[in-house]
Amino acid sequence: MVARKFLVEHGASSFDVDYDTDDGLEVLKFQLFSLTSIPPDHQKILGADGNTMVSDDSDLGLISDKLRLISIDEDDNSKPVETSIPDIMSSDEEFARRLQVLFVDPLLHLCAVCYLIYQVEIYLYKQEIQLLQHFSVAEEEALMMQQFVTSENREQVEQRIRPYIHQVLMYEDPQRQEDARKTVPVDRLEEKAAVALAREGNFKPTKDELDHGFLLQLLFWFKQSFRWVNSPPCDSCNSETMNQGMGTPTNSESHYGASRVELYRFWKLERGAVGNGLIASHYIVELLGFPKNLLLNSPHILDFTDHVWTECFSPYLGRWMHLDPCEGIYDNPLLYEKGWGKKLNYVIALARDGVYDVTKRYTKKWHEVLSRRVMTTEPALASIISDITRERRRSFSSEKLVEHHERDKKEVEEMERSLSLQDDMPISLPGRQSGDKEWRVARSEFGSDEHCSLSSSSCPVRKCVDEHVTRIYDAFLPLLRQLVEEASNSSKATDVLDIIRKILIGLKSSPFKTRRTKIDAASNSLLSRMPPSLGQLFDALSLKCEPGVGGVSEICIASDPVKTSLALPVVFHALDDLIQNVRACKELKKESLSWPLLKLNRICSGFILASGEELPFGIATSAFDGTRLSKFEEPNGATGCWIIYKVLDNRMHELVSYELMSANDAPERDPMDWILEGSEDGGSTWLMLDKQTSEKFDKRFQRKTFEVGSRSFLAKAFRFRFLAVRDAKSTSRFQIGSIDLYARTNTVPSTE
């Protein structure tokens, strides 16, 4: 072992490096990499004379203790070696051949994997450096340009910000908060939040998870409940009015927070219409009003290019979350720049404890945004924000001031990190949806196309919680058997089914945490003869029957109320189908107990993966949830898409039939051609089980059953490849209401 100390010069810097000859030249290069950030394969090491190049360990022994390091990118006589992932992966066949050779020697394989990881890290490092350098140069140029077109004028900016401070403080009014609480259907939204988590397998969520889920349901409720007004009707005759531009608010309009109004005219009548900013502001009042402990200082977001929304700090996510009540979209801050095509300049958050410049959260083109920020200089804007914030925090204790300072610092760091990251999300953001098309186009907020919601070109593996669907379907067999024995015809059978449905309707209308309904004496007498069969159905719904007095019984929840909430929509839709099919039977007898009355041995509990999905209401698991309230939608699936169901417990099933149901609307998106495949090895290889062409659904929520011809094949994964929709010329989308897979009675455990 020989130890040497080298003085390495690089540019204007010098470094002392200790070198152990046993380590070799590669270790020295990594030492230099840590000091200079020049990757080892881009280093050129020269002797002090500048002529002798070090190429191996022996060269180091022949030169002095002074070295000069340059990057090959700086050497005009050297051609840079670009390391990129596409080059490494240039040929799948070649890459596979190399891996095959490498597997022969485990040590060689390990070295190759380490080298590949190293090359990927170098590639990512170079990309990050290039991106940061790009931002730095572009930002510097934008700031220099800003000095020529702006002044230190504070008044104009303050006039835009300060009026909203009073508006934000109105949200603290107890009476307004109480009014908001009365408006919001709290119990229903809490139930929806709990069910949404349960559909992902989370039946015991934390408080943060429940609060986060409630907030999203509140957002969706607002979007669905409050109607957007394109042009307000005439007060006198209710006829449509025409927009006449902007105007000054009246005293009464100013009292309710309007800073400007849109004017509409019908003949000689003129009136003001409060803009969408006030509508969103009222929503924020409601948002702050309930529940109080959910939202801590949620700011009103003011976009100087004429839009408003809100933010919420989500303890579940551990960060601030964007919420747009007019669009019903959350946690997608690039919606306006990337989706709407807005040319943002100033995005200011106003809260009761201060004012914040959050523009960087809503852009990936900061240098372009900077070039449009010409109302005042950046230092002047920072001073305005600091002054207003200091005013709002004047009464704070020293401990509270320190807490807010640390929070502000973390938020700035988070926005800077977000700004430097590349936007490689597979989510497609829509143009503006609220307002009529002409109005959106006039405001340059229409976006690049007319797709109306968030969509993703990739889909995560999702857990499918659908065991309750199978249990409900299976529970109909003993019920129907007893009806055949007790009822002399289909009419009497449907009477019993109608009574069951009415009982469940009464149960559904009660508060979901304490669900309970009474069965009157007449209904109780009719149902009392069917306790075994009803018992299995009630078990599937997590319900129980408690005897009362005077011949009156009560149905109530037996365990977790969320399980009942999850199952009730399924049983209503299943009962509707069952009643319709029973009525279609001319004579109800044992031979009638077959398809479509019975749906036995439905395959359940699996993982779902799809080629794409619509967010948040058209996700892949919606195809297997057993209700008509949802659907699976693939935004780019008109000319081909796929969905895979992989059984959770790896049990092998022999598929005998399957059922597809058309969705609620848009017949042009219905599947027309498809192939169903099964896999016995979890998805490595597939066998075609069924193929259908030119199929047509005649109505909405229509169910079609298909028998599988490839019998005696055991599989634990099933894949639908939908090849075409009904009218691919008029849509790019695919949709299906539901998919149900049915197996033989016996299943075989996997050998894995």
C-alpha positions in Angstrom: 0.0 0.0 0.0 1.3 3.4 -1.0 -0.3 6.6 0.2 0.1 9.8 -1.7 -1.4 13.3 -1.5 -2.3 15.1 -4.7 -3.1 18.8 -5.2 -5.8 18.7 -7.8 -6.6 21.9 -9.7 -10.0 22.4 -11.3 -10.9 25.7 -12.8 -10.1 28.3 -10.2 -10.3 25.8 -7.3 -7.7 23.5 -5.7 -8.3 20.4 -3.7 -6.1 18.2 -1.5 -6.8 14.6 -2.2 -5.4 11.6 -0.2 -4.9 8.6 -2.6 -4.3 5.0 -1.6 -2.7 3.0 -4.5 -4.6 -0.1 -3.4 -7.9 1.5 -4.1 -7.1 2.2 -7.8 -7.9 5.0 -10.2 -11.6 4.5 -10.1 -11.8 5.3 -6.4 -9.8 8.5 -7.1 -12.3 9.5 -9.8 -15.2 9.0 -7.4 -13.3 11.2 -4.8 -13.0 13.9 -7.5 -16.6 13.5 -8.4 -17.7 14.3 -4.8 -15.5 17.4 -4.9 -16.2 18.8 -8.4 -19.6 17.1 -9.4 -17.9 15.9 -12.7 -19.0 12.3 -13.3 -16.1 9.8 -13.4 -16.7 8.9 -17.0 -16.5 12.6 -17.9 -13.2 13.3 -16.1 -10.0 14.0 -17.9 -7.0 13.9 -15.5 -3.7 15.6 -16.6 -0.3 16.0 -15.1 0.8 19.5 -14.0 2.4 20.1 -17.4 -1.0 19.7 -19.0 0.3 17.2 -21.6 0.5 13.9 -19.7 -2.9 12.2 -19.4 -3.6 9.8 -16.6 -5.3 6.7 -18.0 -4.4 4.0 -15.4 -2.8 3.5 -12.0 0.7 3.3 -13.4 0.5 6.8 -14.8 0.0 8.2 -11.3 3.3 6.9 -10.2 5.2 8.7 -13.0 3.9 12.2 -12.5 4.3 14.8 -9.8 1.9 15.4 -6.9 0.0 18.0 -8.9 -2.9 17.1 -11.1 -5.2 19.1 -13.3 -8.8 18.0 -13.8 -11.1 19.0 -16.6 -14.4 17.7 -17.9 -14.4 16.2 -21.4 -17.4 18.5 -22.0 -14.9 21.4 -21.6 -12.3 19.9 -23.9 -12.7 21.0 -27.5 -10.7 18.0 -28.7 -13.0 15.5 -27.0 -16.5 14.5 -28.0 -18.8 14.3 -25.0 -20.1 10.9 -24.2 -23.8 11.3 -23.6 -25.2 8.8 -21.2 -28.9 8.4 -21.5 -31.4 5.8 -20.6 -32.7 5.4 -24.2 -29.1 4.6 -25.3 -28.7 1.9 -22.6 -32.1 0.4 -23.5 -31.7 0.9 -27.2 -32.6 -2.7 -28.1 -34.8 -5.0 -26.0 -33.4 -8.1 -27.6 -29.8 -7.0 -27.1 -30.5 -6.0 -23.5 -32.2 -9.4 -22.8 -29.2 -11.2 -24.5 -26.8 -9.4 -22.3 -28.8 -10.2 -19.2 -28.9 -13.8 -20.1 -25.1 -13.9 -20.3 -24.7 -12.0 -17.1 -26.9 -14.5 -15.2 -24.3 -17.2 -15.8 -21.9 -15.4 -13.5 -23.7 -14.0 -10.4 -20.8 -11.7 -9.5 -20.6 -10.4 -13.0 -24.4 -9.9 -12.9 -24.1 -7.9 -9.6 -21.4 -5.7 -11.1 -23.5 -5.1 -14.2 -26.6 -4.1 -12.1 -24.5 -1.7 -10.0 -23.1 -0.2 -13.2 -26.6 0.2 -14.7 -27.8 1.9 -11.5 -24.7 4.2 -11.6 -25.4 5.1 -15.2 -29.1 5.9 -14.4 -28.1 8.0 -11.4 -25.6 10.0 -13.6 -28.3 10.5 -16.2 -30.8 11.8 -13.6 -28.1 14.0 -12.0 -27.3 15.6 -15.4 -30.9 16.2 -16.2 -31.5 17.9 -12.8 -28.4 20.1 -13.2 -29.5 21.1 -16.7 -33.0 21.9 -15.5 -31.7 24.0 -12.6 -29.3 25.8 -14.9 -32.1 26.5 -17.3 -34.3 27.9 -14.5 -31.5 30.0 -13.1 -30.6 31.7 -16.5 -34.2 32.2 -17.5 -35.2 33.6 -14.1 -32.2 36.0 -14.1 -33.1 37.3 -17.6 -36.8 37.7 -16.6 -35.8 39.7 -13.5 -33.5 41.9 -15.5 -36.3 42.6 -18.0 -38.7 43.3 -15.1 -36.5 46.2 -14.0 -37.1 48.0 -17.2 -40.9 47.7 -17.3 -41.9 48.1 -13.6 -41.7 50.7 -10.9 -41.7 50.7 -7.1 -45.4 51.7 -7.2 -47.1 49.9 -4.3 -50.5 51.5 -4.5 -51.9 49.5 -7.4 -50.9 46.1 -5.9 -52.3 47.0 -2.4 -55.6 48.1 -4.0 -55.9 44.6 -5.5 -55.1 42.8 -2.2 -56.4 44.7 0.8 -60.2 44.6 0.0 -60.1 40.8 0.2 -58.6 40.9 3.7 -62.0 42.2 5.0 -63.7 39.4 3.0 -61.6 36.7 4.6 -62.4 38.1 8.1 -66.1 37.7 7.3 -65.5 34.0 7.3 -64.9 34.2 11.1 -68.4 35.5 11.7 -70.2 32.9 14.0 -73.6 33.5 12.4 -72.2 33.0 8.9 -70.6 29.8 10.0 -73.8 28.6 11.6 -75.7 29.3 8.4 -73.2 27.3 6.5 -73.5 24.4 8.8 -77.3 24.3 8.2 -76.7 24.2 4.4 -74.3 21.3 4.3 -75.7 17.7 4.6 -73.1 16.7 7.1 -74.3 13.1 7.8 -74.6 12.3 4.1 -71.1 13.6 3.3 -69.5 11.8 6.3 -71.1 8.6 5.0 -69.8 9.2 1.5 -66.3 9.9 2.9 -66.3 6.7 4.9 -67.6 4.6 2.0 -65.0 6.0 -0.4 -62.3 4.8 2.0 -64.0 1.5 2.5 -64.0 0.9 -1.2 -60.2 1.0 -1.0 -60.2 -1.5 1.8 -59.8 1.0 4.6 -62.6 0.3 7.1 -60.7 1.7 10.1 -59.4 5.1 8.9 -57.7 7.6 11.1 -59.2 11.0 11.9 -57.0 12.7 9.4 -58.1 10.3 6.7 -61.7 10.8 7.5 -61.4 14.6 7.6 -59.5 14.6 4.3 -62.3 12.4 2.8 -65.0 14.7 4.1 -63.3 17.7 2.6 -63.3 16.1 -0.9 -67.0 15.1 -0.5 -67.8 18.7 0.5 -66.1 19.9 -2.7 -68.0 17.4 -4.9 -71.3 18.3 -3.1 -70.8 22.0 -3.8 -70.0 21.4 -7.5 -73.2 19.3 -7.9 -75.5 21.4 -5.7 -74.7 25.0 -6.8 -75.8 25.9 -10.3 -73.5 28.0 -12.5 -75.3 31.0 -14.0 -74.1 31.8 -17.6 -76.6 34.7 -17.8 -79.1 35.5 -15.1 -82.8 35.5 -16.1 -84.7 38.8 -16.2 -86.3 39.6 -12.9 -89.6 40.6 -14.6 -90.2 38.1 -17.3 -87.6 35.4 -16.6 -86.2 35.7 -20.2 -82.6 35.3 -21.0 -80.4 38.4 -20.7 -77.3 39.4 -22.6 -73.9 40.3 -21.2 -72.9 44.0 -21.4 -69.5 43.9 -19.8 -68.3 44.9 -16.4 -69.6 47.5 -14.0 -69.3 49.0 -10.5 -71.1 47.2 -7.6 -74.0 48.8 -5.9 -73.9 49.4 -2.1 -75.9 46.2 -1.4 -73.6 44.2 -3.7 -70.6 45.6 -2.0 -72.0 44.7 1.4 -72.0 41.0 0.3 -68.4 41.2 -0.9 -68.6 42.0 -4.6 -65.6 44.1 -5.8 -66.9 44.2 -9.4 -70.0 42.9 -11.3 -71.0 41.7 -14.7 -73.8 43.7 -16.3 -76.7 42.0 -18.2 -79.4 43.7 -20.3 -82.9 42.8 -21.4 -84.5 45.5 -23.4 -84.2 48.6 -21.1 -83.6 46.6 -17.9 -80.1 46.7 -16.5 -78.8 44.8 -13.6 -75.6 43.6 -12.0 -74.6 40.0 -11.5 -72.1 39.1 -8.8 -69.1 37.3 -10.5 -67.9 33.9 -9.9 -65.4 35.1 -7.3 -68.3 35.9 -4.9 -69.8 32.4 -5.5 -66.5 30.8 -4.6 -66.1 33.0 -1.6 -69.5 31.9 -0.2 -68.3 28.4 -0.7 -65.2 29.1 1.4 -67.4 30.5 4.2 -69.2 27.1 4.2 -65.8 25.3 4.0 -64.5 27.2 7.1 -67.8 26.8 8.9 -67.8 23.0 9.1 -66.1 21.3 10.7 -64.1 24.0 12.4 -61.2 21.7 13.4 -60.8 20.4 9.8 -59.4 23.6 8.2 -56.8 25.6 9.9 -56.5 29.0 8.4 -57.6 28.0 4.9 -56.7 30.9 2.6 -58.7 32.6 -0.1 -56.7 32.4 -3.4 -56.8 35.5 -5.6 -55.6 35.1 -9.1 -55.0 38.5 -10.7 -56.0 37.0 -14.1 -59.6 36.8 -12.8 -60.3 33.6 -10.9 -60.5 32.6 -7.2 -60.2 29.3 -5.4 -59.0 28.1 -2.0 -56.3 26.1 -0.4 -56.4 23.8 2.7 -53.6 22.4 4.8 -54.3 18.7 4.8 -52.8 16.9 7.9 -53.3 13.6 5.9 -51.1 14.8 3.1 -48.9 16.9 5.3 -49.0 19.9 2.9 -51.3 22.5 1.4 -53.8 21.3 -1.1 -55.5 23.2 -4.0 -59.3 23.2 -4.1 -61.4 24.6 -6.9 -65.1 24.6 -5.9 -66.3 25.9 -9.3 -64.6 23.0 -11.2 -64.9 20.3 -8.5 -61.1 19.6 -8.8 -58.6 19.2 -6.0 -54.9 18.9 -5.6 -54.1 19.8 -9.2 -52.5 23.3 -8.9 -51.3 23.1 -12.6 -55.0 23.1 -13.7 -54.9 26.7 -14.8 -51.6 26.9 -16.6 -51.5 23.4 -18.1 -55.3 22.7 -18.5 -56.9 26.1 -19.0 -53.9 27.7 -20.7 -54.0 30.7 -18.4 -51.1 33.2 -18.5 -50.7 33.6 -14.8 -48.9 36.5 -13.2 -49.8 36.9 -9.5 -51.5 34.2 -7.4 -51.9 35.6 -3.8 -53.2 33.7 -0.8 -55.1 35.7 1.8 -55.8 34.3 5.3 -56.7 35.7 8.7 -53.0 35.5 9.7 -51.4 37.1 6.7 -50.8 37.2 2.9 -48.7 34.9 0.9 -47.4 34.8 -2.7 -48.1 31.2 -3.8 -47.6 31.7 -7.5 -44.8 29.2 -7.7 -47.2 26.5 -6.6 -49.3 27.0 -9.7 -46.7 27.1 -12.5 -43.9 25.2 -14.1 -42.9 28.2 -16.2 -41.7 30.6 -13.6 -39.5 32.6 -15.9 -42.5 33.2 -18.2 -44.7 34.2 -15.3 -42.0 36.6 -14.1 -42.0 38.4 -17.4 -45.7 39.1 -16.9 -45.4 40.4 -13.3 -45.0 44.1 -14.2 -47.3 45.8 -11.6 -44.3 46.3 -9.3 -40.9 44.8 -8.6 -40.4 41.6 -6.7 -38.8 43.3 -3.7 -41.7 45.8 -3.6 -44.3 43.0 -3.7 -42.4 41.1 -1.0 -42.5 44.3 1.1 -46.2 44.7 0.6 -47.0 41.2 1.6 -44.6 41.4 4.6 -46.3 44.6 5.9 -49.8 43.2 5.6 -48.8 40.0 7.3 -47.1 41.9 10.1 -50.4 43.8 10.6 -52.4 40.6 10.8 -50.0 39.1 13.3 -49.6 42.1 15.5 -51.4 40.5 18.5 -49.6 37.1 18.2 -47.5 35.9 21.1 -43.8 35.3 20.5 -44.3 31.6 20.5 -47.0 31.8 17.9 -44.9 34.1 15.7 -42.1 31.6 15.7 -44.5 28.8 14.8 -45.9 30.8 11.9 -42.4 31.7 10.8 -41.3 28.1 10.6 -44.5 27.1 8.8 -43.9 29.9 6.2 -40.3 28.8 5.7 -41.4 25.2 5.1 -44.0 26.3 2.6 -41.5 28.4 0.6 -39.1 25.5 0.5 -41.9 23.1 -0.6 -42.9 25.5 -3.5 -39.3 25.9 -4.6 -38.8 22.1 -4.7 -42.1 21.7 -6.6 -41.0 24.3 -9.1 -37.7 22.5 -9.9 -39.4 19.1 -10.5 -40.2 18.1 -14.0 -43.9 17.7 -14.8 -44.0 14.1 -15.9 -47.4 13.2 -14.4 -49.6 11.0 -16.6 -52.7 13.1 -15.6 -54.4 15.1 -18.4 -55.9 18.4 -17.1 -59.1 19.7 -18.7 -59.8 23.3 -19.8 -62.3 25.3 -17.9 -65.8 23.6 -17.6 -67.8 26.2 -15.7 -69.5 28.7 -18.0 -70.7 28.4 -21.6 -68.2 27.7 -24.3 -68.2 31.2 -25.9 -67.5 32.8 -22.6 -64.6 30.4 -21.8 -63.1 30.8 -25.3 -63.3 34.6 -24.9 -61.4 34.4 -21.6 -58.8 32.1 -23.2 -59.6 29.4 -20.6 -61.1 26.7 -22.9 -57.9 24.6 -23.0 -56.7 22.5 -25.9 -59.8 20.3 -26.2 -63.2 19.6 -24.9 -62.5 16.7 -22.5 -64.4 17.5 -19.4 -62.6 15.9 -16.4 -59.3 14.7 -15.1 -57.9 11.6 -16.8 -54.9 9.4 -16.4 -53.0 7.5 -19.1 -51.8 5.1 -16.4 -53.6 3.4 -13.6 -52.1 2.2 -10.3 -52.9 -1.3 -9.1 -56.1 -0.9 -7.1 -57.5 -3.2 -4.4 -61.1 -4.2 -5.3 -63.3 -4.6 -2.3 -66.3 -6.4 -3.7 -67.0 -9.4 -1.5 -70.2 -7.8 -0.3 -71.5 -7.9 -3.9 -70.9 -11.6 -4.2 -72.5 -12.2 -0.8 -75.7 -10.3 -1.8 -76.0 -12.2 -5.1 -75.5 -15.5 -3.3 -78.1 -14.6 -0.7 -80.9 -14.5 -3.3 -80.7 -18.3 -3.9 -82.3 -19.4 -0.5 -84.7 -16.4 -0.8 -86.0 -17.5 -4.2 -86.2 -21.2 -3.2 -88.5 -20.2 -0.3 -90.5 -17.9 -2.6 -91.1 -20.8 -5.0 -92.4 -22.9 -2.1 -94.4 -20.2 -0.4 -95.8 -18.2 -3.4 -98.2 -19.7 -5.9 -97.2 -17.3 -8.7 -94.7 -14.6 -9.6 -97.0 -11.8 -8.6 -97.0 -12.9 -4.9 -93.2 -13.4 -5.1 -92.7 -9.8 -6.3 -95.0 -8.6 -3.5 -92.6 -10.1 -0.9 -89.6 -8.6 -2.8 -91.3 -5.2 -2.8 -91.8 -5.4 0.9 -88.1 -6.1 1.5 -87.2 -3.2 -0.7 -89.5 -0.8 1.2 -88.0 -1.9 4.5 -84.5 -1.2 3.1 -85.6 2.2 1.8 -86.7 3.1 5.3 -83.4 1.9 6.7 -81.4 3.9 4.1 -83.2 7.2 5.0 -82.1 7.0 8.7 -78.8 8.3 9.9 -76.1 6.0 8.7 -74.3 5.5 12.1 -77.5 4.5 13.9 -79.6 3.0 11.1 -82.9 1.5 12.3 -86.3 1.0 10.9 -89.6 -0.6 12.0 -91.5 -3.4 10.2 -95.2 -3.0 10.6 -97.4 -6.0 11.7 -98.7 -6.9 8.2 -95.2 -6.9 6.7 -93.8 -8.7 9.7 -96.4 -11.4 9.4 -95.5 -12.0 5.8 -91.8 -12.0 6.3 -91.9 -14.1 9.5 -92.3 -17.2 7.5 -88.9 -16.6 5.8 -86.4 -16.1 8.6 -83.6 -18.4 7.2 -83.5 -16.9 3.8 -83.8 -13.4 5.0 -81.1 -14.0 7.6 -78.5 -14.7 4.9 -79.5 -11.5 3.1 -79.3 -9.4 6.3 -75.9 -10.9 7.1 -74.7 -9.8 3.7 -75.9 -6.3 4.5 -74.5 -6.3 8.1 -78.0 -6.1 9.5 -80.0 -7.8 12.2 -83.7 -8.2 13.1 -84.8 -7.4 16.7 -88.2 -8.5 17.9 -90.5 -5.8 19.2 -93.8 -5.7 20.9 -97.3 -5.9 19.4 -96.0 -7.8 16.3 -93.6 -4.9 15.3 -90.0 -5.8 14.7 -87.0 -3.6 14.0 -84.1 -3.9 11.5 -80.8 -2.3 12.6 -77.1 -2.4 11.9 -75.3 -5.5 13.3 -71.7 -4.3 13.1 -69.7 -1.6 11.3 -72.3 0.9 9.8 -69.9 1.6 6.9 -70.3 -2.0 5.7 -74.1 -1.5 5.5 -73.6 1.8 3.7 -71.3 0.1 1.2 -73.8 -2.7 0.5 -77.1 -0.9 0.4 -76.7 0.6 -3.1 -75.8 -2.9 -4.4 -78.8 -4.6 -2.9 -81.2 -2.0 -4.3 -79.9 -2.4 -7.8 -79.8 -6.2 -7.5 -83.4 -6.3 -6.1 -84.6 -4.2 -9.1 -83.1 -6.7 -11.5 -84.5 -9.6 -9.5 -88.0 -8.1 -9.4 -87.9 -7.4 -13.1 -86.8 -11.0 -13.9 -89.4 -12.6 -11.5 -92.2 -10.7 -13.2 -90.9 -11.9 -16.6 -91.5 -15.5 -15.4 -94.9 -16.8 -16.6 -94.7 -19.5 -13.9 -92.5 -19.5 -10.9 -91.2 -23.0 -10.2 -87.9 -24.9 -9.5 -86.9 -24.9 -13.1 -87.0 -21.1 -13.0 -84.1 -21.0 -10.5 -81.5 -20.5 -13.1 -79.9 -17.6 -15.0 -80.8 -14.7 -15.0 -82.6 -15.0 -11.7 -79.5 -16.4 -10.0 -76.0 -15.1 -10.1 -74.0 -17.7 -8.1 -70.3 -18.0 -7.5 -69.3 -14.5 -8.5 -65.6 -14.1 -8.4 -64.6 -11.4 -5.9 -61.7 -9.9 -3.9 -59.0 -9.0 -6.3 -56.5 -6.4 -7.6 -57.4 -4.3 -10.6 -55.2 -2.8 -13.2 -56.2 -0.9 -16.4 -54.7 0.9 -19.3 -56.1 4.2 -18.1 -59.0 5.7 -16.1 -61.0 8.8 -15.4 -60.4 10.6 -12.1 -62.0 10.5 -9.5 -65.3 8.9 -10.6 -64.4 6.6 -13.5 -61.6 4.6 -11.8 -61.0 1.0 -12.7 -62.6 -0.6 -9.5 -65.9 1.1 -10.4 -66.4 -1.8 -12.9 -66.8 -4.3 -10.1 -68.6 -2.4 -7.3 -72.1 -3.8 -8.2 -73.9 -0.5 -8.5 -75.4 1.6 -11.3 -74.1 4.8 -9.6 -70.6 4.4 -11.1 -68.8 3.3 -14.2 -65.3 2.5 -15.4 -64.2 5.1 -18.0 -61.0 5.0 -20.2 -60.5 8.4 -21.7 -58.5 7.0 -24.7 -60.1 3.6 -25.0 -62.3 4.0 -28.0 -59.9 2.2 -30.3 -58.5 -0.2 -27.7 -58.0 -0.5 -23.9 -57.8 -3.3 -21.3 -58.6 -4.1 -17.7 -57.3 -6.9 -15.6 -58.8 -8.6 -12.5 -56.3 -10.6 -10.5 -57.8 -12.8 -7.7 -56.6 -11.6 -4.3 -56.0 -15.0 -2.7 -54.5 -16.6 -5.8 -57.2 -19.2 -6.0 -57.8 -20.8 -9.4 -61.2 -20.4 -10.9 -62.9 -22.1 -13.9 -64.8 -19.3 -15.5 -68.2 -20.4 -16.9 -69.8 -17.0 -17.7 -69.6 -13.3 -17.3 -71.9 -10.3 -17.4 -71.5 -6.8 -18.8 -73.8 -3.9 -18.0 -74.0 -0.7 -20.1 -73.3 2.6 -18.4 -75.6 5.4 -17.6 -75.1 7.6 -20.7 -73.2 8.0 -24.0 -74.1 4.8 -26.0 -71.3 5.6 -28.4 -68.8 4.6 -25.7 -70.3 1.1 -25.2 -68.0 -1.9 -25.9 -68.7 -3.5 -29.3 -65.7 -5.9 -29.9 -63.7 -7.5 -27.1 -61.6 -10.5 -26.1 -61.7 -12.2 -22.7 -58.5 -14.0 -21.6 -57.4 -16.0 -18.6 -54.0 -16.6 -17.0 -52.9 -19.4 -14.8 -49.6 -17.8 -13.9 -50.8 -14.4 -12.8 -50.4 -12.6 -16.1 -47.3 -13.8 -17.7 -49.2 -15.8 -20.4 -52.8 -15.6 -21.5 -55.3 -17.9 -23.0 -58.3 -16.6 -24.9 -61.6 -17.7 -23.2 -64.1 -15.8 -25.3 -64.4 -13.3 -28.2 -67.3 -11.1 -29.1 -67.8 -8.8 -32.1 -70.5 -6.3 -33.2 -72.3 -6.5 -29.8 -74.8 -3.7 -29.2 -76.5 -2.6 -25.9 -80.0 -1.4 -26.7 -80.5 0.6 -23.5 -78.8 2.0 -20.5 -78.1 -0.3 -17.5 -78.7 -3.3 -19.8 -77.1 -6.5 -18.7 -75.8 -9.0 -21.2 -74.6 -12.5 -20.2 -72.0 -14.5 -22.2 -71.0 -18.1 -21.6 -67.4 -19.1 -21.8 -66.6 -21.9 -24.2 -63.1 -22.6 -23.0 -64.0 -24.9 -20.1 -61.7 -26.8 -17.7 -59.1 -24.0 -17.8 -58.2 -22.8 -14.3 -57.1 -19.2 -14.0 -56.3 -16.7 -11.3 -56.2 -13.6 -13.5 -58.7 -12.4 -16.1 -58.2 -9.7 -18.8 -60.7 -7.9 -21.0 -59.2 -6.4 -24.1 -61.8 -4.1 -25.5 -61.0 -3.5 -29.1 -63.6 -1.1 -30.3 -66.6 0.9 -29.1 -69.9 1.5 -30.7 -69.0 4.7 -32.5 -65.3 5.5 -32.4 -65.7 8.4 -34.8 -67.7 10.4 -32.4 -65.7 9.7 -29.2 -62.2 8.9 -27.9 -63.6 7.2 -24.8 -64.6 3.8 -23.6 -67.0 3.1 -20.7 -68.7 0.1 -19.0 -71.2 0.1 -16.1 -70.2 -3.2 -14.5 -68.4 -6.4 -15.0 -69.2 -9.7 -13.2 -67.3 -12.9 -13.5 -68.9 -16.2 -12.6 -67.0 -19.5 -11.8 -68.0 -23.1 -11.1 -68.9 -23.9 -7.5 -65.5 -25.4 -6.6 -62.3 -23.3 -6.7 -58.8 -24.7 -6.5 -56.1 -23.2 -4.2 -53.0 -21.9 -6.0 -49.9 -24.1 -5.8 -47.7 -21.0 -5.2 
